[in-house]
């Protein structure tokens, strides 16, 4: 299953996080990289013009997913298994505390 989300830094589109059968990738948007205001989403994902790859969801994005009772609510309300980290990221991280948010590419607005 291929799923992806648009990543925003302070409401500015900055890149895309994706899940494929081979793992995960994150790539900064080329237009974002050329702007003077461009900031890395994380010190573990510095600004770069090449994609990052990982077999597991990047720790930074995994850290955006709620924990504890908020995770319980997400699991019950949206019927998402806690092991489906990409599903939780795309469902729960549209409006995060902090500068970064992730919006499902396939969701109707």
Biopython code that builds the backbone (N, CA, C, O; Angstrom):
import numpy as np
from Bio.PDB.StructureBuilder import StructureBuilder

atoms = [
    (1, "UNK", "N", (0.844, -1.169, 0.000)),
    (1, "UNK", "CA", (0.000, 0.000, 0.000)),
    (1, "UNK", "C", (0.899, 1.245, 0.000)),
    (1, "UNK", "O", (1.792, 1.363, 0.839)),
    (2, "UNK", "N", (0.671, 2.147, -0.914)),
    (2, "UNK", "CA", (1.416, 3.408, -0.955)),
    (2, "UNK", "C", (0.549, 4.520, -0.374)),
    (2, "UNK", "O", (-0.576, 4.753, -0.816)),
    (3, "UNK", "N", (1.101, 5.197, 0.623)),
    (3, "UNK", "CA", (0.403, 6.331, 1.237)),
    (3, "UNK", "C", (1.399, 7.465, 1.385)),
    (3, "UNK", "O", (2.598, 7.236, 1.550)),
    (4, "UNK", "N", (0.893, 8.692, 1.324)),
    (4, "UNK", "CA", (1.792, 9.829, 1.481)),
    (4, "UNK", "C", (1.057, 11.002, 2.093)),
    (4, "UNK", "O", (-0.171, 11.086, 2.063)),
    (5, "UNK", "N", (1.845, 11.901, 2.648)),
    (5, "UNK", "CA", (1.296, 13.100, 3.252)),
    (5, "UNK", "C", (2.154, 14.305, 2.931)),
    (5, "UNK", "O", (3.377, 14.211, 2.834)),
    (6, "UNK", "N", (1.490, 15.440, 2.769)),
    (6, "UNK", "CA", (2.201, 16.698, 2.582)),
    (6, "UNK", "C", (2.644, 17.202, 3.944)),
    (6, "UNK", "O", (1.865, 17.216, 4.897)),
    (7, "UNK", "N", (3.885, 17.610, 4.026)),
    (7, "UNK", "CA", (4.455, 18.096, 5.278)),
    (7, "UNK", "C", (4.533, 19.618, 5.200)),
    (7, "UNK", "O", (4.974, 20.179, 4.198)),
    (8, "UNK", "N", (4.098, 20.275, 6.277)),
    (8, "UNK", "CA", (4.085, 21.736, 6.344)),
    (8, "UNK", "C", (4.934, 22.203, 7.516)),
    (8, "UNK", "O", (4.881, 21.637, 8.608)),
    (9, "UNK", "N", (5.710, 23.238, 7.269)),
    (9, "UNK", "CA", (6.490, 23.895, 8.315)),
    (9, "UNK", "C", (5.892, 25.287, 8.473)),
    (9, "UNK", "O", (5.984, 26.122, 7.574)),
    (10, "UNK", "N", (5.279, 25.523, 9.631)),
    (10, "UNK", "CA", (4.618, 26.810, 9.888)),
    (10, "UNK", "C", (3.657, 27.153, 8.755)),
    (10, "UNK", "O", (3.675, 28.270, 8.239)),
    (11, "UNK", "N", (2.824, 26.198, 8.372)),
    (11, "UNK", "CA", (1.796, 26.332, 7.330)),
    (11, "UNK", "C", (2.350, 26.527, 5.924)),
    (11, "UNK", "O", (1.591, 26.848, 5.009)),
    (12, "UNK", "N", (3.646, 26.343, 5.729)),
    (12, "UNK", "CA", (4.274, 26.432, 4.402)),
    (12, "UNK", "C", (4.611, 25.020, 3.943)),
    (12, "UNK", "O", (5.327, 24.299, 4.639)),
    (13, "UNK", "N", (4.098, 24.611, 2.769)),
    (13, "UNK", "CA", (4.406, 23.281, 2.245)),
    (13, "UNK", "C", (5.911, 23.141, 2.104)),
    (13, "UNK", "O", (6.562, 23.989, 1.494)),
    (14, "UNK", "N", (6.469, 22.067, 2.668)),
    (14, "UNK", "CA", (7.924, 21.905, 2.618)),
    (14, "UNK", "C", (8.379, 20.552, 2.076)),
    (14, "UNK", "O", (9.552, 20.398, 1.734)),
    (15, "UNK", "N", (7.483, 19.571, 1.989)),
    (15, "UNK", "CA", (7.921, 18.283, 1.482)),
    (15, "UNK", "C", (6.850, 17.216, 1.592)),
    (15, "UNK", "O", (5.695, 17.499, 1.912)),
    (16, "UNK", "N", (7.258, 15.977, 1.318)),
    (16, "UNK", "CA", (6.329, 14.851, 1.313)),
    (16, "UNK", "C", (6.947, 13.663, 2.039)),
    (16, "UNK", "O", (8.099, 13.297, 1.807)),
    (17, "UNK", "N", (6.149, 13.071, 2.924)),
    (17, "UNK", "CA", (6.541, 11.829, 3.581)),
    (17, "UNK", "C", (5.692, 10.725, 2.959)),
    (17, "UNK", "O", (4.482, 10.885, 2.801)),
    (18, "UNK", "N", (6.324, 9.602, 2.606)),
    (18, "UNK", "CA", (5.630, 8.525, 1.902)),
    (18, "UNK", "C", (5.941, 7.166, 2.510)),
    (18, "UNK", "O", (7.003, 6.947, 3.093)),
    (19, "UNK", "N", (4.985, 6.264, 2.356)),
    (19, "UNK", "CA", (5.154, 4.868, 2.750)),
    (19, "UNK", "C", (4.945, 4.009, 1.518)),
    (19, "UNK", "O", (3.961, 4.179, 0.799)),
    (20, "UNK", "N", (5.864, 3.089, 1.271)),
    (20, "UNK", "CA", (5.736, 2.131, 0.169)),
    (20, "UNK", "C", (5.973, 0.734, 0.725)),
    (20, "UNK", "O", (6.187, 0.565, 1.926)),
    (21, "UNK", "N", (5.937, -0.240, -0.129)),
    (21, "UNK", "CA", (6.216, -1.612, 0.291)),
    (21, "UNK", "C", (7.656, -1.774, 0.771)),
    (21, "UNK", "O", (7.954, -2.697, 1.529)),
    (22, "UNK", "N", (8.553, -0.886, 0.337)),
    (22, "UNK", "CA", (9.974, -0.963, 0.706)),
    (22, "UNK", "C", (10.331, -0.183, 1.970)),
    (22, "UNK", "O", (11.436, -0.336, 2.491)),
    (23, "UNK", "N", (9.421, 0.646, 2.470)),
    (23, "UNK", "CA", (9.707, 1.443, 3.656)),
    (23, "UNK", "C", (9.158, 2.853, 3.518)),
    (23, "UNK", "O", (8.065, 3.060, 2.992)),
    (24, "UNK", "N", (9.928, 3.812, 3.995)),
    (24, "UNK", "CA", (9.473, 5.200, 4.064)),
    (24, "UNK", "C", (10.467, 6.122, 3.377)),
    (24, "UNK", "O", (11.654, 5.817, 3.266)),
    (25, "UNK", "N", (9.951, 7.258, 2.919)),
    (25, "UNK", "CA", (10.820, 8.286, 2.363)),
    (25, "UNK", "C", (10.304, 9.654, 2.780)),
    (25, "UNK", "O", (9.115, 9.838, 3.044)),
    (26, "UNK", "N", (11.213, 10.593, 2.832)),
    (26, "UNK", "CA", (10.861, 11.995, 3.045)),
    (26, "UNK", "C", (11.695, 12.809, 2.074)),
    (26, "UNK", "O", (12.905, 12.616, 1.954)),
    (27, "UNK", "N", (11.020, 13.732, 1.374)),
    (27, "UNK", "CA", (11.723, 14.572, 0.412)),
    (27, "UNK", "C", (11.235, 16.007, 0.540)),
    (27, "UNK", "O", (10.035, 16.278, 0.532)),
    (28, "UNK", "N", (12.196, 16.922, 0.658)),
    (28, "UNK", "CA", (11.860, 18.341, 0.675)),
    (28, "UNK", "C", (11.421, 18.795, -0.706)),
    (28, "UNK", "O", (11.933, 18.315, -1.717)),
    (29, "UNK", "N", (10.482, 19.711, -0.744)),
    (29, "UNK", "CA", (10.017, 20.307, -1.985)),
    (29, "UNK", "C", (11.114, 21.203, -2.563)),
    (29, "UNK", "O", (11.744, 21.967, -1.832)),
    (30, "UNK", "N", (11.336, 21.109, -3.854)),
    (30, "UNK", "CA", (12.412, 21.883, -4.510)),
    (30, "UNK", "C", (12.198, 23.390, -4.357)),
    (30, "UNK", "O", (13.159, 24.125, -4.132)),
    (31, "UNK", "N", (10.959, 23.859, -4.474)),
    (31, "UNK", "CA", (10.685, 25.296, -4.318)),
    (31, "UNK", "C", (10.914, 25.761, -2.875)),
    (31, "UNK", "O", (11.364, 26.882, -2.636)),
    (32, "UNK", "N", (10.599, 24.893, -1.934)),
    (32, "UNK", "CA", (10.832, 25.226, -0.530)),
    (32, "UNK", "C", (12.328, 25.407, -0.268)),
    (32, "UNK", "O", (12.731, 26.323, 0.449)),
    (33, "UNK", "N", (13.130, 24.550, -0.837)),
    (33, "UNK", "CA", (14.578, 24.588, -0.593)),
    (33, "UNK", "C", (15.241, 25.874, -1.070)),
    (33, "UNK", "O", (16.251, 26.288, -0.502)),
    (34, "UNK", "N", (14.694, 26.518, -2.103)),
    (34, "UNK", "CA", (15.334, 27.716, -2.649)),
    (34, "UNK", "C", (14.904, 28.998, -1.939)),
    (34, "UNK", "O", (15.444, 30.066, -2.227)),
    (35, "UNK", "N", (13.959, 28.915, -1.030)),
    (35, "UNK", "CA", (13.506, 30.101, -0.295)),
    (35, "UNK", "C", (14.409, 30.391, 0.892)),
    (35, "UNK", "O", (14.925, 29.475, 1.534)),
    (36, "UNK", "N", (14.592, 31.661, 1.175)),
    (36, "UNK", "CA", (15.437, 32.090, 2.296)),
    (36, "UNK", "C", (14.878, 31.657, 3.652)),
    (36, "UNK", "O", (15.636, 31.501, 4.609)),
    (37, "UNK", "N", (13.569, 31.463, 3.741)),
    (37, "UNK", "CA", (12.938, 31.101, 5.010)),
    (37, "UNK", "C", (12.964, 29.601, 5.286)),
    (37, "UNK", "O", (12.514, 29.165, 6.346)),
    (38, "UNK", "N", (13.477, 28.810, 4.361)),
    (38, "UNK", "CA", (13.459, 27.351, 4.514)),
    (38, "UNK", "C", (14.172, 26.916, 5.790)),
    (38, "UNK", "O", (15.288, 27.345, 6.081)),
    (39, "UNK", "N", (13.494, 26.056, 6.539)),
    (39, "UNK", "CA", (14.045, 25.472, 7.764)),
    (39, "UNK", "C", (13.858, 23.966, 7.694)),
    (39, "UNK", "O", (12.877, 23.485, 7.128)),
    (40, "UNK", "N", (14.776, 23.234, 8.256)),
    (40, "UNK", "CA", (14.637, 21.779, 8.339)),
    (40, "UNK", "C", (13.494, 21.438, 9.288)),
    (40, "UNK", "O", (13.280, 22.134, 10.281)),
    (41, "UNK", "N", (12.765, 20.376, 8.989)),
    (41, "UNK", "CA", (11.701, 19.949, 9.893)),
    (41, "UNK", "C", (12.272, 19.361, 11.174)),
    (41, "UNK", "O", (11.614, 19.350, 12.214)),
    (42, "UNK", "N", (13.512, 18.869, 11.086)),
    (42, "UNK", "CA", (14.157, 18.220, 12.223)),
    (42, "UNK", "C", (15.661, 18.238, 12.013)),
    (42, "UNK", "O", (16.126, 18.277, 10.874)),
    (43, "UNK", "N", (16.425, 18.211, 13.094)),
    (43, "UNK", "CA", (17.886, 18.140, 12.946)),
    (43, "UNK", "C", (18.308, 16.781, 12.380)),
    (43, "UNK", "O", (19.416, 16.645, 11.860)),
    (44, "UNK", "N", (17.440, 15.786, 12.478)),
    (44, "UNK", "CA", (17.741, 14.472, 11.909)),
    (44, "UNK", "C", (17.379, 14.389, 10.427)),
    (44, "UNK", "O", (17.719, 13.415, 9.755)),
    (45, "UNK", "N", (16.686, 15.417, 9.918)),
    (45, "UNK", "CA", (16.322, 15.508, 8.500)),
    (45, "UNK", "C", (16.716, 16.890, 7.982)),
    (45, "UNK", "O", (15.845, 17.692, 7.644)),
    (46, "UNK", "N", (18.019, 17.180, 7.915)),
    (46, "UNK", "CA", (18.454, 18.502, 7.484)),
    (46, "UNK", "C", (18.050, 18.788, 6.035)),
    (46, "UNK", "O", (17.811, 17.871, 5.249)),
    (47, "UNK", "N", (17.981, 20.079, 5.701)),
    (47, "UNK", "CA", (17.639, 20.467, 4.342)),
    (47, "UNK", "C", (18.565, 19.769, 3.358)),
    (47, "UNK", "O", (19.785, 19.797, 3.519)),
    (48, "UNK", "N", (17.984, 19.144, 2.340)),
    (48, "UNK", "CA", (18.759, 18.423, 1.327)),
    (48, "UNK", "C", (17.919, 18.303, 0.066)),
    (48, "UNK", "O", (16.690, 18.277, 0.128)),
    (49, "UNK", "N", (18.584, 18.230, -1.069)),
    (49, "UNK", "CA", (17.856, 18.118, -2.330)),
    (49, "UNK", "C", (17.722, 16.669, -2.796)),
    (49, "UNK", "O", (17.408, 16.413, -3.959)),
    (50, "UNK", "N", (17.958, 15.733, -1.895)),
    (50, "UNK", "CA", (17.764, 14.317, -2.202)),
    (50, "UNK", "C", (16.842, 13.706, -1.144)),
    (50, "UNK", "O", (16.802, 14.180, -0.008)),
    (51, "UNK", "N", (16.106, 12.661, -1.510)),
    (51, "UNK", "CA", (15.191, 12.038, -0.548)),
    (51, "UNK", "C", (15.936, 11.284, 0.560)),
    (51, "UNK", "O", (17.057, 10.809, 0.375)),
    (52, "UNK", "N", (15.287, 11.194, 1.690)),
    (52, "UNK", "CA", (15.747, 10.354, 2.795)),
    (52, "UNK", "C", (14.934, 9.064, 2.746)),
    (52, "UNK", "O", (13.749, 9.088, 2.412)),
    (53, "UNK", "N", (15.563, 7.944, 3.075)),
    (53, "UNK", "CA", (14.886, 6.646, 3.074)),
    (53, "UNK", "C", (15.101, 5.949, 4.418)),
    (53, "UNK", "O", (16.130, 6.126, 5.071)),
    (54, "UNK", "N", (14.099, 5.149, 4.816)),
    (54, "UNK", "CA", (14.190, 4.394, 6.060)),
    (54, "UNK", "C", (13.272, 3.176, 5.975)),
    (54, "UNK", "O", (12.225, 3.227, 5.328)),
    (55, "UNK", "N", (13.657, 2.105, 6.615)),
    (55, "UNK", "CA", (12.800, 0.909, 6.685)),
    (55, "UNK", "C", (11.647, 1.115, 7.665)),
    (55, "UNK", "O", (10.592, 0.493, 7.535)),
    (56, "UNK", "N", (11.858, 2.000, 8.655)),
    (56, "UNK", "CA", (10.818, 2.311, 9.635)),
    (56, "UNK", "C", (10.469, 3.789, 9.519)),
    (56, "UNK", "O", (11.233, 4.574, 8.957)),
    (57, "UNK", "N", (9.307, 4.163, 10.055)),
    (57, "UNK", "CA", (8.904, 5.565, 10.019)),
    (57, "UNK", "C", (9.953, 6.397, 10.746)),
    (57, "UNK", "O", (10.372, 6.049, 11.849)),
    (58, "UNK", "N", (10.373, 7.488, 10.133)),
    (58, "UNK", "CA", (11.393, 8.363, 10.715)),
    (58, "UNK", "C", (10.989, 8.747, 12.139)),
    (58, "UNK", "O", (9.830, 9.067, 12.403)),
    (59, "UNK", "N", (11.948, 8.710, 13.038)),
    (59, "UNK", "CA", (11.676, 8.985, 14.459)),
    (59, "UNK", "C", (10.997, 10.331, 14.657)),
    (59, "UNK", "O", (10.114, 10.460, 15.505)),
    (60, "UNK", "N", (11.397, 11.334, 13.885)),
    (60, "UNK", "CA", (10.777, 12.652, 14.032)),
    (60, "UNK", "C", (9.278, 12.581, 13.767)),
    (60, "UNK", "O", (8.489, 13.100, 14.556)),
    (61, "UNK", "N", (8.875, 11.948, 12.671)),
    (61, "UNK", "CA", (7.456, 11.861, 12.331)),
    (61, "UNK", "C", (6.718, 10.952, 13.304)),
    (61, "UNK", "O", (5.574, 11.233, 13.659)),
    (62, "UNK", "N", (7.348, 9.873, 13.739)),
    (62, "UNK", "CA", (6.733, 8.995, 14.726)),
    (62, "UNK", "C", (6.470, 9.763, 16.028)),
    (62, "UNK", "O", (5.485, 9.507, 16.720)),
    (63, "UNK", "N", (7.357, 10.697, 16.349)),
    (63, "UNK", "CA", (7.203, 11.499, 17.559)),
    (63, "UNK", "C", (6.031, 12.470, 17.512)),
    (63, "UNK", "O", (5.605, 12.964, 18.556)),
    (64, "UNK", "N", (5.501, 12.755, 16.328)),
    (64, "UNK", "CA", (4.334, 13.629, 16.213)),
    (64, "UNK", "C", (3.041, 12.916, 16.579)),
    (64, "UNK", "O", (2.045, 13.563, 16.903)),
    (65, "UNK", "N", (3.048, 11.588, 16.531)),
    (65, "UNK", "CA", (1.847, 10.789, 16.785)),
    (65, "UNK", "C", (1.507, 10.849, 18.276)),
    (65, "UNK", "O", (2.394, 10.718, 19.119)),
    (66, "UNK", "N", (0.224, 11.049, 18.604)),
    (66, "UNK", "CA", (-0.161, 11.124, 20.017)),
    (66, "UNK", "C", (0.133, 9.836, 20.776)),
    (66, "UNK", "O", (0.277, 8.761, 20.194)),
    (67, "UNK", "N", (0.217, 9.980, 22.088)),
    (67, "UNK", "CA", (0.475, 8.846, 22.972)),
    (67, "UNK", "C", (-0.604, 8.782, 24.041)),
    (67, "UNK", "O", (-1.431, 9.686, 24.164)),
    (68, "UNK", "N", (-0.584, 7.722, 24.798)),
    (68, "UNK", "CA", (-1.463, 7.589, 25.959)),
    (68, "UNK", "C", (-2.929, 7.631, 25.600)),
    (68, "UNK", "O", (-3.366, 6.998, 24.639)),
    (69, "UNK", "N", (-3.696, 8.393, 26.394)),
    (69, "UNK", "CA", (-5.143, 8.435, 26.203)),
    (69, "UNK", "C", (-5.527, 9.063, 24.868)),
    (69, "UNK", "O", (-6.570, 8.717, 24.314)),
    (70, "UNK", "N", (-4.708, 9.986, 24.329)),
    (70, "UNK", "CA", (-5.008, 10.553, 23.012)),
    (70, "UNK", "C", (-4.876, 9.495, 21.920)),
    (70, "UNK", "O", (-5.661, 9.474, 20.972)),
    (71, "UNK", "N", (-3.885, 8.622, 22.056)),
    (71, "UNK", "CA", (-3.732, 7.520, 21.111)),
    (71, "UNK", "C", (-4.920, 6.569, 21.222)),
    (71, "UNK", "O", (-5.422, 6.082, 20.209)),
    (72, "UNK", "N", (-5.372, 6.301, 22.449)),
    (72, "UNK", "CA", (-6.542, 5.443, 22.651)),
    (72, "UNK", "C", (-7.771, 6.008, 21.935)),
    (72, "UNK", "O", (-8.531, 5.265, 21.313)),
    (73, "UNK", "N", (-7.957, 7.314, 22.025)),
    (73, "UNK", "CA", (-9.098, 7.962, 21.361)),
    (73, "UNK", "C", (-8.976, 7.812, 19.843)),
    (73, "UNK", "O", (-9.954, 7.502, 19.162)),
    (74, "UNK", "N", (-7.776, 8.032, 19.322)),
    (74, "UNK", "CA", (-7.558, 7.899, 17.874)),
    (74, "UNK", "C", (-7.848, 6.469, 17.415)),
    (74, "UNK", "O", (-8.486, 6.264, 16.382)),
    (75, "UNK", "N", (-7.383, 5.493, 18.174)),
    (75, "UNK", "CA", (-7.608, 4.093, 17.810)),
    (75, "UNK", "C", (-9.094, 3.760, 17.794)),
    (75, "UNK", "O", (-9.567, 3.074, 16.887)),
    (76, "UNK", "N", (-9.833, 4.240, 18.789)),
    (76, "UNK", "CA", (-11.252, 3.919, 18.901)),
    (76, "UNK", "C", (-12.090, 4.697, 17.891)),
    (76, "UNK", "O", (-12.960, 4.116, 17.242)),
    (77, "UNK", "N", (-11.846, 5.996, 17.746)),
    (77, "UNK", "CA", (-12.667, 6.834, 16.863)),
    (77, "UNK", "C", (-12.431, 6.551, 15.391)),
    (77, "UNK", "O", (-13.377, 6.549, 14.603)),
    (78, "UNK", "N", (-11.181, 6.312, 15.006)),
    (78, "UNK", "CA", (-10.863, 6.138, 13.591)),
    (78, "UNK", "C", (-10.532, 4.687, 13.248)),
    (78, "UNK", "O", (-10.190, 4.375, 12.107)),
    (79, "UNK", "N", (-10.636, 3.801, 14.240)),
    (79, "UNK", "CA", (-10.383, 2.368, 14.031)),
    (79, "UNK", "C", (-9.011, 2.120, 13.392)),
    (79, "UNK", "O", (-8.891, 1.369, 12.424)),
    (80, "UNK", "N", (-7.989, 2.762, 13.948)),
    (80, "UNK", "CA", (-6.623, 2.612, 13.457)),
    (80, "UNK", "C", (-5.818, 1.831, 14.487)),
    (80, "UNK", "O", (-5.806, 2.180, 15.667)),
    (81, "UNK", "N", (-5.161, 0.797, 14.047)),
    (81, "UNK", "CA", (-4.310, 0.003, 14.921)),
    (81, "UNK", "C", (-3.093, 0.838, 15.333)),
    (81, "UNK", "O", (-2.533, 1.558, 14.507)),
    (82, "UNK", "N", (-2.686, 0.751, 16.579)),
    (82, "UNK", "CA", (-1.552, 1.537, 17.065)),
    (82, "UNK", "C", (-0.256, 1.191, 16.334)),
    (82, "UNK", "O", (0.691, 1.977, 16.355)),
    (83, "UNK", "N", (-0.202, 0.023, 15.688)),
    (83, "UNK", "CA", (0.991, -0.366, 14.925)),
    (83, "UNK", "C", (1.030, 0.281, 13.537)),
    (83, "UNK", "O", (2.074, 0.279, 12.886)),
    (84, "UNK", "N", (-0.091, 0.828, 13.082)),
    (84, "UNK", "CA", (-0.161, 1.497, 11.778)),
    (84, "UNK", "C", (0.300, 2.940, 11.953)),
    (84, "UNK", "O", (-0.516, 3.860, 12.012)),
    (85, "UNK", "N", (1.608, 3.125, 12.033)),
    (85, "UNK", "CA", (2.172, 4.435, 12.350)),
    (85, "UNK", "C", (1.884, 5.464, 11.247)),
    (85, "UNK", "O", (1.613, 6.627, 11.547)),
    (86, "UNK", "N", (1.940, 5.050, 9.988)),
    (86, "UNK", "CA", (1.658, 5.987, 8.902)),
    (86, "UNK", "C", (0.187, 6.388, 8.924)),
    (86, "UNK", "O", (-0.140, 7.557, 8.717)),
    (87, "UNK", "N", (-0.694, 5.436, 9.172)),
    (87, "UNK", "CA", (-2.119, 5.745, 9.278)),
    (87, "UNK", "C", (-2.393, 6.739, 10.392)),
    (87, "UNK", "O", (-3.174, 7.675, 10.221)),
    (88, "UNK", "N", (-1.752, 6.535, 11.529)),
    (88, "UNK", "CA", (-1.912, 7.465, 12.651)),
    (88, "UNK", "C", (-1.334, 8.834, 12.308)),
    (88, "UNK", "O", (-1.941, 9.856, 12.628)),
    (89, "UNK", "N", (-0.172, 8.867, 11.663)),
    (89, "UNK", "CA", (0.448, 10.136, 11.269)),
    (89, "UNK", "C", (-0.483, 10.918, 10.352)),
    (89, "UNK", "O", (-0.694, 12.113, 10.557)),
    (90, "UNK", "N", (-1.040, 10.258, 9.345)),
    (90, "UNK", "CA", (-1.891, 10.937, 8.372)),
    (90, "UNK", "C", (-3.231, 11.353, 8.950)),
    (90, "UNK", "O", (-3.838, 12.315, 8.480)),
    (91, "UNK", "N", (-3.699, 10.638, 9.964)),
    (91, "UNK", "CA", (-5.004, 10.941, 10.550)),
    (91, "UNK", "C", (-4.913, 11.961, 11.694)),
    (91, "UNK", "O", (-5.779, 12.826, 11.822)),
    (92, "UNK", "N", (-3.885, 11.863, 12.510)),
    (92, "UNK", "CA", (-3.830, 12.630, 13.758)),
    (92, "UNK", "C", (-2.932, 13.864, 13.715)),
    (92, "UNK", "O", (-2.958, 14.661, 14.653)),
    (93, "UNK", "N", (-2.152, 14.045, 12.676)),
    (93, "UNK", "CA", (-1.118, 15.082, 12.721)),
    (93, "UNK", "C", (-1.365, 16.236, 11.764)),
    (93, "UNK", "O", (-0.423, 16.854, 11.268)),
    (94, "UNK", "N", (-2.644, 16.527, 11.506)),
    (94, "UNK", "CA", (-2.994, 17.651, 10.634)),
    (94, "UNK", "C", (-2.781, 18.987, 11.330)),
    (94, "UNK", "O", (-2.495, 19.997, 10.686)),
    (95, "UNK", "N", (-2.922, 18.982, 12.638)),
    (95, "UNK", "CA", (-2.852, 20.222, 13.411)),
    (95, "UNK", "C", (-2.079, 19.945, 14.698)),
    (95, "UNK", "O", (-2.656, 19.875, 15.783)),
    (96, "UNK", "N", (-0.769, 19.790, 14.558)),
    (96, "UNK", "CA", (0.082, 19.446, 15.693)),
    (96, "UNK", "C", (0.486, 20.679, 16.491)),
    (96, "UNK", "O", (0.479, 21.799, 15.980)),
    (97, "UNK", "N", (0.834, 20.453, 17.736)),
    (97, "UNK", "CA", (1.474, 21.491, 18.522)),
    (97, "UNK", "C", (2.884, 21.622, 17.969)),
    (97, "UNK", "O", (3.580, 20.620, 17.811)),
    (98, "UNK", "N", (3.305, 22.814, 17.680)),
    (98, "UNK", "CA", (4.624, 23.012, 17.096)),
    (98, "UNK", "C", (4.529, 23.459, 15.653)),
    (98, "UNK", "O", (3.444, 23.768, 15.159)),
    (99, "UNK", "N", (5.651, 23.493, 14.988)),
    (99, "UNK", "CA", (5.737, 24.078, 13.655)),
    (99, "UNK", "C", (5.371, 23.127, 12.529)),
    (99, "UNK", "O", (5.047, 23.587, 11.434)),
    (100, "UNK", "N", (5.411, 21.813, 12.754)),
    (100, "UNK", "CA", (5.246, 20.851, 11.664)),
    (100, "UNK", "C", (3.874, 20.171, 11.740)),
    (100, "UNK", "O", (3.407, 19.795, 12.815)),
    (101, "UNK", "N", (3.246, 20.024, 10.574)),
    (101, "UNK", "CA", (2.003, 19.271, 10.462)),
    (101, "UNK", "C", (2.072, 18.418, 9.205)),
    (101, "UNK", "O", (2.857, 18.688, 8.297)),
    (102, "UNK", "N", (1.227, 17.372, 9.166)),
    (102, "UNK", "CA", (1.217, 16.438, 8.036)),
    (102, "UNK", "C", (-0.226, 16.255, 7.617)),
    (102, "UNK", "O", (-1.086, 15.970, 8.450)),
    (103, "UNK", "N", (-0.500, 16.416, 6.324)),
    (103, "UNK", "CA", (-1.848, 16.277, 5.799)),
    (103, "UNK", "C", (-1.875, 15.195, 4.733)),
    (103, "UNK", "O", (-1.041, 15.168, 3.828)),
    (104, "UNK", "N", (-2.845, 14.311, 4.857)),
    (104, "UNK", "CA", (-3.013, 13.171, 3.948)),
    (104, "UNK", "C", (-3.191, 13.677, 2.516)),
    (104, "UNK", "O", (-4.046, 14.527, 2.268)),
    (105, "UNK", "N", (-2.404, 13.172, 1.578)),
    (105, "UNK", "CA", (-2.514, 13.570, 0.175)),
    (105, "UNK", "C", (-3.810, 13.106, -0.480)),
    (105, "UNK", "O", (-4.232, 13.682, -1.483)),
    (106, "UNK", "N", (-4.437, 12.090, 0.061)),
    (106, "UNK", "CA", (-5.616, 11.508, -0.580)),
    (106, "UNK", "C", (-6.904, 11.891, 0.112)),
    (106, "UNK", "O", (-7.955, 11.329, -0.197)),
    (107, "UNK", "N", (-6.856, 12.817, 1.023)),
    (107, "UNK", "CA", (-8.036, 13.223, 1.763)),
    (107, "UNK", "C", (-8.757, 14.336, 1.015)),
    (107, "UNK", "O", (-8.122, 15.248, 0.485)),
    (108, "UNK", "N", (-10.064, 14.261, 0.975)),
    (108, "UNK", "CA", (-10.844, 15.334, 0.360)),
    (108, "UNK", "C", (-10.886, 16.515, 1.307)),
    (108, "UNK", "O", (-11.090, 16.355, 2.510)),
    (109, "UNK", "N", (-10.690, 17.713, 0.752)),
    (109, "UNK", "CA", (-10.687, 18.926, 1.574)),
    (109, "UNK", "C", (-12.064, 19.510, 1.691)),
    (109, "UNK", "O", (-12.246, 20.534, 2.348)),
]
sb = StructureBuilder()
sb.init_structure("model")
sb.init_model(0)
sb.init_chain("A")
sb.init_seg("    ")
for serial, (resi, resn, name, xyz) in enumerate(atoms, 1):
    if name == "N":
        sb.init_residue(resn, " ", resi, " ")
    sb.init_atom(name, np.array(xyz, "f"), 0.0, 1.0, " ", f" {name:<3s}", serial, name[0])
structure = sb.get_structure()
